[in-house]
Amino acid sequence: MEELSSSSEAVKIQAQTLAISKSSVKSGMQKYLESIDPKEPYPEDVNSVKPHHIRVIGAMGDSLTIGSRAQNILDDTRTQYPGNAYFTGMDAEVDGHLTIYNIFRVIAEETGNKLYGGSTGVGYGDNAGFDVAIGGMKSDDILRQAQVLVQKIKAVKEIDFEKDWKLVSLWIGTNDVGDLGYRNEPPIPVDQYKAYIKKGISYLKENLPRTIVTVIAMFPPQLLQEAHSIMTTGHRPDSEERQKQRDELSDGYRNASYEIQNEGKFNDKNFTVVVQPFATEYTDAYVDQQGHYNSAFYAVDLFHLSKLGHAILAKHYWQNLFEPVGEKTKKADLGDTSEHIFELDDHNSFIKTVGNSKQ
């Protein structure tokens, strides 16, 4: 993990992150990479997709997914940093900053394949690649984001729109809690939240062939919405009644994601939805390996994720992708910032779906 450092010419403190050498990434996938047959047919079934089959990576969500406040320089006052975002960020390579895209980029390089969708730079725009998340958005914006994502992917002529396999992350709900969190409006009810998510995913299923939608299950509020209070006062904010309401709403949103996954409507050979629950049982603010609250995980507001927070999320998100449905880690050791990621081999390299988890 990189150390805090400062320039001798100016007081510019570089943000911490977690980086892993390319050699370490490749070493952890050696058996998998060696098992790839260059003459293998490109998969026709979503349950047979491995990382080297993915050609397109995209993301939908809110400020957490676009990389809000995940700056490189701690006193940088700009807001969105998609180049550091946990899923699509590619400003640095994996040996400079760990993201899901950067891990896939190593695999693409090793197998001679193209990869599209990575995010760079600061702010919204073409630089964000296929990360179409917008800060402040709620579940009612997911349909619009799905439409934008499809348009962006179609616009890249090098992508075989019908044939290429796509991996799209969805993480939404932190703003849906409304005035139980940082907003002023009433919360979005669970049934409405589920309906909004289904509309967005339905659009993708109808208009984005060969897609795996990977959904980050709603975190308990202590890890994000309540982190500022917990870390500054040692206590959860508000009354016990409001805490209970926030807990129940978060649980409801999470359960809605599982229902969408398990209902089967979105699972066929060309499309699937998989829930990733890696932090759903983490009922506290961020704690490091020494067991101490550590603000390095957060941006200055103690709510959004720092650059390091994005890298930590990517580390544990990666592992969830390859754990069978029903056996996925739900309380990842987020304090583990070791320079190591979940290893793949010739026996475990399928991106896990409801379908192939039963095999």
VOPAGU-2260 file (C-alpha; in pm, 1 decimal, decimal comma):
REM VOPAGU-2260
SITE   aa  ch    i         X         Y         Z
SITE  MET   A    0       0,0       0,0       0,0
SITE  GLU   A    1     137,3     340,2     -94,1
SITE  GLU   A    2     243,3     573,4     184,3
SITE  LEU   A    3     138,8     933,1     222,6
SITE  SER   A    4     400,8    1149,9      55,6
SITE  SER   A    5     452,7    1517,9     -10,4
SITE  SER   A    6     633,0    1711,9    -277,9
SITE  SER   A    7     939,7    1911,5    -178,7
SITE  GLU   A    8     826,3    2193,8    -405,3
SITE  ALA   A    9     469,1    2229,4    -287,6
SITE  VAL   A   10     247,2    2101,2     -14,8
SITE  LYS   A   11      65,0    1843,0    -225,0
SITE  ILE   A   12     -17,4    1532,4     -27,6
SITE  GLN   A   13     -77,3    1230,6    -247,3
SITE  ALA   A   14    -377,7    1021,0    -154,6
SITE  GLN   A   15    -321,2     667,8     -34,3
SITE  THR   A   16    -423,6     374,6    -246,7
SITE  LEU   A   17    -376,3       1,6    -279,4
SITE  ALA   A   18    -174,6    -117,2    -576,6
SITE  ILE   A   19     -64,2    -464,8    -683,1
SITE  SER   A   20     221,1    -541,8    -917,4
SITE  LYS   A   21     129,9    -690,4   -1252,5
SITE  SER   A   22     358,7    -982,6   -1181,2
SITE  SER   A   23     163,4   -1060,3    -863,5
SITE  VAL   A   24    -167,8   -1041,4   -1048,6
SITE  LYS   A   25     -40,8   -1273,9   -1321,0
SITE  SER   A   26     114,0   -1509,7   -1067,8
SITE  GLY   A   27    -221,8   -1541,8    -891,1
SITE  MET   A   28    -386,1   -1635,5   -1220,1
SITE  GLN   A   29    -109,4   -1845,0   -1370,3
SITE  LYS   A   30    -300,0   -2174,0   -1376,0
SITE  TYR   A   31    -607,4   -2003,0   -1517,8
SITE  LEU   A   32    -413,0   -1818,9   -1786,7
SITE  GLU   A   33    -223,0   -2135,3   -1882,6
SITE  SER   A   34    -552,4   -2324,8   -1914,0
SITE  ILE   A   35    -686,5   -2092,2   -2184,9
SITE  ASP   A   36    -697,5   -2258,3   -2525,0
SITE  PRO   A   37    -634,3   -1995,5   -2796,4
SITE  LYS   A   38    -855,8   -2198,9   -3029,4
SITE  GLU   A   39   -1148,8   -2228,0   -2790,5
SITE  PRO   A   40   -1488,2   -2117,4   -2924,7
SITE  TYR   A   41   -1623,5   -1792,0   -2787,8
SITE  PRO   A   42   -1895,8   -1883,7   -2534,5
SITE  GLU   A   43   -2259,2   -1880,7   -2638,2
SITE  ASP   A   44   -2388,9   -1918,2   -2281,4
SITE  VAL   A   45   -2360,7   -1670,4   -1993,1
SITE  ASN   A   46   -2281,8   -1956,9   -1757,2
SITE  SER   A   47   -1960,0   -2029,2   -1949,2
SITE  VAL   A   48   -1809,1   -1679,0   -1938,7
SITE  LYS   A   49   -1462,0   -1631,7   -1791,8
SITE  PRO   A   50   -1271,5   -1304,4   -1743,8
SITE  HIS   A   51   -1086,6   -1327,2   -2076,6
SITE  HIS   A   52   -1421,4   -1340,1   -2256,8
SITE  ILE   A   53   -1528,3    -998,6   -2127,0
SITE  ARG   A   54   -1482,9    -721,2   -2383,4
SITE  VAL   A   55   -1694,6    -442,9   -2230,6
SITE  ILE   A   56   -1710,2    -311,5   -1873,7
SITE  GLY   A   57   -1964,0     -54,3   -1756,6
SITE  ALA   A   58   -2121,7      80,7   -1438,2
SITE  MET   A   59   -2439,8     247,5   -1318,2
SITE  GLY   A   60   -2512,3     413,7    -986,4
SITE  ASP   A   61   -2453,4     732,6    -790,2
SITE  SER   A   62   -2162,2     935,8    -654,6
SITE  LEU   A   63   -1996,7     628,3    -505,0
SITE  THR   A   64   -1970,3     463,1    -847,5
SITE  ILE   A   65   -1847,1     772,0   -1035,6
SITE  GLY   A   66   -1569,5     822,5    -780,2
SITE  SER   A   67   -1687,1    1138,8    -608,3
SITE  ARG   A   68   -1417,8    1285,9    -380,9
SITE  ALA   A   69   -1173,9    1004,9    -460,6
SITE  GLN   A   70    -902,5    1255,0    -545,4
SITE  ASN   A   71    -533,2    1194,3    -609,8
SITE  ILE   A   72    -423,6    1508,2    -422,4
SITE  LEU   A   73    -588,4    1552,3     -84,7
SITE  ASP   A   74    -658,0    1925,7    -120,5
SITE  ASP   A   75    -797,3    1894,1    -474,6
SITE  THR   A   76   -1141,6    2058,2    -467,4
SITE  ARG   A   77   -1281,8    1897,3    -780,2
SITE  THR   A   78   -1562,8    1650,2    -725,4
SITE  GLN   A   79   -1581,2    1345,9    -954,7
SITE  TYR   A   80   -1282,5    1119,0   -1016,5
SITE  PRO   A   81   -1402,0     841,3   -1249,9
SITE  GLY   A   82   -1041,3     753,8   -1328,0
SITE  ASN   A   83   -1013,7     615,5    -973,9
SITE  ALA   A   84   -1358,5     450,8    -957,3
SITE  TYR   A   85   -1356,0      98,1    -813,1
SITE  PHE   A   86   -1515,3     -68,3   -1117,1
SITE  THR   A   87   -1416,0     121,4   -1431,3
SITE  GLY   A   88   -1121,0     334,9   -1319,3
SITE  MET   A   89    -811,4     313,9   -1538,4
SITE  ASP   A   90    -609,5     632,7   -1480,8
SITE  ALA   A   91    -326,7     421,7   -1343,7
SITE  GLU   A   92    -266,7      56,5   -1418,2
SITE  VAL   A   93    -312,8    -208,2   -1150,9
SITE  ASP   A   94      36,3    -145,4   -1014,6
SITE  GLY   A   95     -68,2     213,7    -946,9
SITE  HIS   A   96    -428,6     170,2    -830,2
SITE  LEU   A   97    -644,0    -140,6    -792,4
SITE  THR   A   98    -977,6    -142,8    -976,6
SITE  ILE   A   99   -1187,5    -415,0   -1134,8
SITE  TYR   A  100   -1116,9    -276,0   -1479,5
SITE  ASN   A  101    -743,7    -279,0   -1416,3
SITE  ILE   A  102    -748,3    -647,2   -1319,8
SITE  PHE   A  103    -941,3    -729,6   -1635,4
SITE  ARG   A  104    -693,7    -515,2   -1828,5
SITE  VAL   A  105    -406,1    -738,0   -1719,2
SITE  ILE   A  106    -597,9   -1044,6   -1837,0
SITE  ALA   A  107    -682,2    -877,6   -2169,5
SITE  GLU   A  108    -316,6    -791,5   -2223,7
SITE  GLU   A  109    -207,5   -1146,3   -2145,9
SITE  THR   A  110    -462,2   -1297,4   -2385,0
SITE  GLY   A  111    -432,6   -1036,8   -2660,6
SITE  ASN   A  112    -793,7    -922,5   -2630,2
SITE  LYS   A  113    -946,2    -576,4   -2643,7
SITE  LEU   A  114   -1125,5    -421,1   -2345,8
SITE  TYR   A  115   -1357,8    -121,7   -2358,6
SITE  GLY   A  116   -1532,0     106,0   -2108,6
SITE  GLY   A  117   -1257,7     224,6   -1874,6
SITE  SER   A  118   -1283,4     564,0   -1703,3
SITE  THR   A  119   -1017,5     834,0   -1688,1
SITE  GLY   A  120    -966,2    1180,4   -1551,2
SITE  VAL   A  121   -1196,3    1410,1   -1359,1
SITE  GLY   A  122   -1561,5    1507,5   -1401,9
SITE  TYR   A  123   -1845,1    1384,3   -1619,5
SITE  GLY   A  124   -1798,0    1341,1   -1992,4
SITE  ASP   A  125   -1653,0    1106,1   -2250,0
SITE  ASN   A  126   -1357,9    1051,5   -2015,3
SITE  ALA   A  127   -1590,0     852,8   -1785,8
SITE  GLY   A  128   -1609,0     579,8   -2048,2
SITE  PHE   A  129   -1894,3     340,9   -1976,2
SITE  ASP   A  130   -1935,0     458,6   -1617,2
SITE  VAL   A  131   -2269,0     638,4   -1650,9
SITE  ALA   A  132   -2328,1     691,7   -1277,8
SITE  ILE   A  133   -2432,8    1039,1   -1162,7
SITE  GLY   A  134   -2383,8    1182,5    -815,5
SITE  GLY   A  135   -2698,2    1222,3    -606,4
SITE  MET   A  136   -2903,9     981,6    -813,7
SITE  LYS   A  137   -3151,2     728,9    -679,2
SITE  SER   A  138   -3304,1     409,4    -814,8
SITE  ASP   A  139   -3551,2     608,1   -1026,5
SITE  ASP   A  140   -3259,0     713,1   -1248,7
SITE  ILE   A  141   -3139,8     362,1   -1334,5
SITE  LEU   A  142   -3360,8     327,5   -1642,1
SITE  ARG   A  143   -3217,6     648,7   -1785,8
SITE  GLN   A  144   -2864,7     534,5   -1706,2
SITE  ALA   A  145   -2930,4     201,3   -1877,1
SITE  GLN   A  146   -3043,0     386,3   -2188,7
SITE  VAL   A  147   -2731,9     604,5   -2187,2
SITE  LEU   A  148   -2507,9     302,5   -2135,9
SITE  VAL   A  149   -2654,5     119,8   -2434,2
SITE  GLN   A  150   -2609,7     428,0   -2652,6
SITE  LYS   A  151   -2247,5     467,2   -2547,8
SITE  ILE   A  152   -2161,9     103,6   -2616,0
SITE  LYS   A  153   -2335,6     110,7   -2954,6
SITE  ALA   A  154   -2133,8     418,1   -3050,2
SITE  VAL   A  155   -1801,7     231,2   -3030,9
SITE  LYS   A  156   -1773,3      64,1   -3369,6
SITE  GLU   A  157   -1489,7    -163,8   -3260,0
SITE  ILE   A  158   -1728,2    -343,1   -3024,6
SITE  ASP   A  159   -1922,3    -634,5   -3168,5
SITE  PHE   A  160   -2246,5    -528,5   -3003,8
SITE  GLU   A  161   -2431,2    -856,0   -3054,3
SITE  LYS   A  162   -2145,6   -1096,0   -2983,9
SITE  ASP   A  163   -1913,5    -942,4   -2722,7
SITE  TRP   A  164   -1973,3   -1029,2   -2357,1
SITE  LYS   A  165   -2033,2    -734,1   -2125,7
SITE  LEU   A  166   -1998,5    -691,3   -1748,8
SITE  VAL   A  167   -2206,1    -410,5   -1594,1
SITE  SER   A  168   -2199,4    -312,4   -1227,0
SITE  LEU   A  169   -2501,3    -160,9   -1051,0
SITE  TRP   A  170   -2484,8      -0,8    -707,2
SITE  ILE   A  171   -2770,0     223,0    -596,5
SITE  GLY   A  172   -2968,5     294,9    -280,5
SITE  THR   A  173   -2760,4     518,5     -58,2
SITE  ASN   A  174   -2961,4     822,9    -163,4
SITE  ASP   A  175   -3291,7     633,3    -172,8
SITE  VAL   A  176   -3308,2     639,4     207,5
SITE  GLY   A  177   -3395,7    1008,5     177,6
SITE  ASP   A  178   -3431,1    1196,7     505,7
SITE  LEU   A  179   -3316,8     889,2     695,5
SITE  GLY   A  180   -2979,0     978,5     552,2
SITE  TYR   A  181   -2842,5    1303,3     406,7
SITE  ARG   A  182   -3144,5    1398,1     195,8
SITE  ASN   A  183   -3453,6    1608,2     270,1
SITE  GLU   A  184   -3720,8    1408,2      88,2
SITE  PRO   A  185   -3899,4    1095,0     217,6
SITE  PRO   A  186   -3735,1     756,8     150,0
SITE  ILE   A  187   -3823,2     554,8    -157,3
SITE  PRO   A  188   -4033,2     255,1     -43,9
SITE  VAL   A  189   -3881,2     -88,7     -96,6
SITE  ASP   A  190   -4140,5    -199,8    -352,4
SITE  GLN   A  191   -4083,2     115,9    -556,4
SITE  TYR   A  192   -3705,3      71,1    -531,9
SITE  LYS   A  193   -3740,1    -282,5    -664,7
SITE  ALA   A  194   -3966,3    -167,4    -948,3
SITE  TYR   A  195   -3719,2     101,5   -1055,6
SITE  ILE   A  196   -3429,9    -145,2   -1056,6
SITE  LYS   A  197   -3630,5    -397,7   -1257,2
SITE  LYS   A  198   -3716,4    -135,0   -1518,5
SITE  GLY   A  199   -3350,7     -52,5   -1568,7
SITE  ILE   A  200   -3241,2    -414,8   -1584,9
SITE  SER   A  201   -3532,4    -500,7   -1816,3
SITE  TYR   A  202   -3413,3    -234,8   -2056,8
SITE  LEU   A  203   -3063,2    -381,9   -2053,3
SITE  LYS   A  204   -3194,9    -733,7   -2111,1
SITE  GLU   A  205   -3395,7    -616,1   -2410,5
SITE  ASN   A  206   -3126,9    -391,2   -2556,9
SITE  LEU   A  207   -2783,0    -508,6   -2443,0
SITE  PRO   A  208   -2719,6    -869,1   -2550,5
SITE  ARG   A  209   -2467,9   -1090,6   -2375,0
SITE  THR   A  210   -2454,8    -905,3   -2046,6
SITE  ILE   A  211   -2383,1    -997,2   -1686,5
SITE  VAL   A  212   -2528,9    -739,5   -1447,7
SITE  THR   A  213   -2348,8    -756,3   -1115,2
SITE  VAL   A  214   -2534,7    -581,5    -832,6
SITE  ILE   A  215   -2364,2    -461,2    -515,3
SITE  ALA   A  216   -2607,0    -544,1    -235,6
SITE  MET   A  217   -2698,7    -254,0      -9,7
SITE  PHE   A  218   -2448,2    -201,6     270,9
SITE  PRO   A  219   -2571,7    -163,6     629,2
SITE  PRO   A  220   -2590,6     211,8     708,0
SITE  GLN   A  221   -2306,6     202,5     961,4
SITE  LEU   A  222   -2045,0     161,3     688,3
SITE  LEU   A  223   -2139,5     472,0     489,7
SITE  GLN   A  224   -2435,7     687,3     596,1
SITE  GLU   A  225   -2350,6     666,0     966,7
SITE  ALA   A  226   -1972,5     655,0     940,5
SITE  HIS   A  227   -1921,8    1023,7    1020,5
SITE  SER   A  228   -2110,7     997,7    1347,9
SITE  ILE   A  229   -1956,0     666,5    1449,0
SITE  MET   A  230   -1602,7     782,5    1379,5
SITE  THR   A  231   -1637,2    1123,7    1543,2
SITE  THR   A  232   -1859,9    1039,3    1841,1
SITE  GLY   A  233   -1834,0     661,9    1876,5
SITE  HIS   A  234   -2210,9     626,3    1835,4
SITE  ARG   A  235   -2467,8     578,3    1562,9
SITE  PRO   A  236   -2660,4     899,4    1484,6
SITE  ASP   A  237   -3023,0     974,9    1566,9
SITE  SER   A  238   -3272,8     800,0    1787,3
SITE  GLU   A  239   -3305,9     423,9    1814,4
SITE  GLU   A  240   -3631,4     450,0    1619,2
SITE  ARG   A  241   -3464,1     622,7    1325,2
SITE  GLN   A  242   -3176,4     376,2    1339,7
SITE  LYS   A  243   -3428,8      92,7    1321,4
SITE  GLN   A  244   -3604,5     254,9    1025,3
SITE  ARG   A  245   -3273,6     299,4     843,2
SITE  ASP   A  246   -3174,2     -61,8     913,5
SITE  GLU   A  247   -3507,2    -196,7     794,0
SITE  LEU   A  248   -3497,5      10,0     475,5
SITE  SER   A  249   -3142,4     -98,2     394,1
SITE  ASP   A  250   -3238,9    -460,2     457,3
SITE  GLY   A  251   -3541,2    -414,9     233,7
SITE  TYR   A  252   -3337,3    -275,1     -55,2
SITE  ARG   A  253   -3086,5    -558,8     -17,3
SITE  ASN   A  254   -3358,9    -822,3     -12,7
SITE  ALA   A  255   -3513,5    -666,5    -322,6
SITE  SER   A  256   -3184,8    -721,2    -507,4
SITE  TYR   A  257   -3183,4   -1086,6    -408,0
SITE  GLU   A  258   -3544,4   -1123,2    -518,8
SITE  ILE   A  259   -3459,0    -981,2    -860,7
SITE  GLN   A  260   -3168,6   -1225,4    -888,6
SITE  ASN   A  261   -3367,4   -1527,8    -775,1
SITE  GLU   A  262   -3698,8   -1470,0    -952,9
SITE  GLY   A  263   -3540,1   -1595,1   -1274,5
SITE  LYS   A  264   -3691,6   -1333,5   -1505,9
SITE  PHE   A  265   -3350,3   -1202,9   -1601,3
SITE  ASN   A  266   -3163,1   -1530,7   -1626,2
SITE  ASP   A  267   -3118,7   -1691,5   -1966,2
SITE  LYS   A  268   -2824,2   -1793,3   -2184,6
SITE  ASN   A  269   -2758,7   -1435,5   -2298,8
SITE  PHE   A  270   -2817,6   -1237,6   -1980,1
SITE  THR   A  271   -2807,3   -1270,1   -1604,8
SITE  VAL   A  272   -2816,1   -1077,2   -1277,3
SITE  VAL   A  273   -2588,7   -1165,2    -983,4
SITE  VAL   A  274   -2587,2   -1001,1    -639,1
SITE  GLN   A  275   -2251,4    -936,6    -471,1
SITE  PRO   A  276   -2295,0    -914,0     -90,1
SITE  PHE   A  277   -1932,2    -873,3      22,4
SITE  ALA   A  278   -2001,8    -599,0     280,7
SITE  THR   A  279   -2361,6    -668,5     377,2
SITE  GLU   A  280   -2277,4    -792,5     727,2
SITE  TYR   A  281   -2024,3    -519,3     803,5
SITE  THR   A  282   -2220,0    -336,7    1074,7
SITE  ASP   A  283   -1968,5     -72,5    1174,2
SITE  ALA   A  284   -1768,6     211,6    1026,7
SITE  TYR   A  285   -1446,6     106,1     855,0
SITE  VAL   A  286   -1196,1     -71,8    1078,3
SITE  ASP   A  287    -835,9    -140,3     973,9
SITE  GLN   A  288    -628,7    -453,6    1037,6
SITE  GLN   A  289    -531,1    -325,5    1381,7
SITE  GLY   A  290    -898,7    -306,3    1478,0
SITE  HIS   A  291    -906,4      73,4    1480,5
SITE  TYR   A  292   -1143,1     309,6    1305,6
SITE  ASN   A  293    -947,6     451,5    1013,9
SITE  SER   A  294   -1063,7     751,2     813,6
SITE  ALA   A  295    -827,6     664,7     525,3
SITE  PHE   A  296   -1106,6     452,1     377,3
SITE  TYR   A  297   -1324,1     760,7     340,4
SITE  ALA   A  298   -1314,3    1092,6     163,5
SITE  VAL   A  299   -1295,9    1406,3     376,1
SITE  ASP   A  300   -1671,9    1396,3     439,5
SITE  LEU   A  301   -1644,7    1051,8     604,1
SITE  PHE   A  302   -1917,8     925,4     372,5
SITE  HIS   A  303   -1784,8     892,8      19,8
SITE  LEU   A  304   -1494,5     661,6     -51,0
SITE  SER   A  305   -1137,7     782,8     -80,1
SITE  LYS   A  306    -907,3     658,9    -354,2
SITE  LEU   A  307    -793,3     392,0    -107,3
SITE  GLY   A  308   -1157,0     306,8     -31,1
SITE  HIS   A  309   -1222,3     243,7    -399,9
SITE  ALA   A  310    -921,2      12,7    -423,3
SITE  ILE   A  311   -1031,1    -180,7    -113,4
SITE  LEU   A  312   -1380,0    -218,5    -259,1
SITE  ALA   A  313   -1233,9    -349,0    -585,4
SITE  LYS   A  314   -1022,4    -606,9    -400,5
SITE  HIS   A  315   -1322,9    -764,8    -229,7
SITE  TYR   A  316   -1566,3    -713,8    -517,9
SITE  TRP   A  317   -1327,5    -914,9    -736,5
SITE  GLN   A  318   -1343,1   -1209,1    -496,3
SITE  ASN   A  319   -1724,2   -1204,8    -484,1
SITE  LEU   A  320   -1740,4   -1231,5    -864,7
SITE  PHE   A  321   -1590,4   -1580,7    -849,0
SITE  GLU   A  322   -1770,7   -1717,0    -543,6
SITE  PRO   A  323   -2081,5   -1929,8    -608,4
SITE  VAL   A  324   -2424,7   -1780,2    -554,0
SITE  GLY   A  325   -2531,5   -1883,2    -206,3
SITE  GLU   A  326   -2171,0   -1913,9     -86,8
SITE  LYS   A  327   -2046,3   -1559,9    -139,1
SITE  THR   A  328   -1854,2   -1372,8     129,7
SITE  LYS   A  329   -2086,6   -1134,0     313,4
SITE  LYS   A  330   -1844,3    -984,1     563,5
SITE  ALA   A  331   -1521,1    -926,1     377,8
SITE  ASP   A  332   -1217,2    -827,6     579,7
SITE  LEU   A  333   -1214,2    -473,0     444,5
SITE  GLY   A  334    -917,1    -399,5     668,0
SITE  ASP   A  335    -709,6    -642,0     461,1
SITE  THR   A  336    -503,5    -414,0     240,2
SITE  SER   A  337    -243,3    -677,0     153,6
SITE  GLU   A  338    -110,2    -664,7    -201,0
SITE  HIS   A  339    -292,2    -976,9    -304,9
SITE  ILE   A  340    -618,1   -1054,3    -483,7
SITE  PHE   A  341    -838,2   -1361,4    -502,3
SITE  GLU   A  342    -663,0   -1617,2    -721,8
SITE  LEU   A  343    -811,7   -1798,2   -1019,3
SITE  ASP   A  344    -710,8   -2137,3   -1151,5
SITE  ASP   A  345    -821,0   -2385,8   -1415,9
SITE  HIS   A  346   -1098,8   -2513,6   -1188,0
SITE  ASN   A  347   -1235,4   -2179,5   -1065,6
SITE  SER   A  348   -1243,4   -1910,6   -1329,8
SITE  PHE   A  349   -1606,6   -1879,3   -1436,8
SITE  ILE   A  350   -1777,4   -1554,3   -1341,8
SITE  LYS   A  351   -2031,7   -1704,7   -1106,9
SITE  THR   A  352   -2399,1   -1691,7   -1199,4
SITE  VAL   A  353   -2713,0   -1849,5   -1058,9
SITE  GLY   A  354   -2684,7   -2107,4   -1338,3
SITE  ASN   A  355   -2324,6   -2217,8   -1304,1
SITE  SER   A  356   -2331,5   -2204,5    -923,4
SITE  LYS   A  357   -2559,2   -2509,8    -931,6
SITE  GLN   A  358   -2310,5   -2716,7   -1130,9
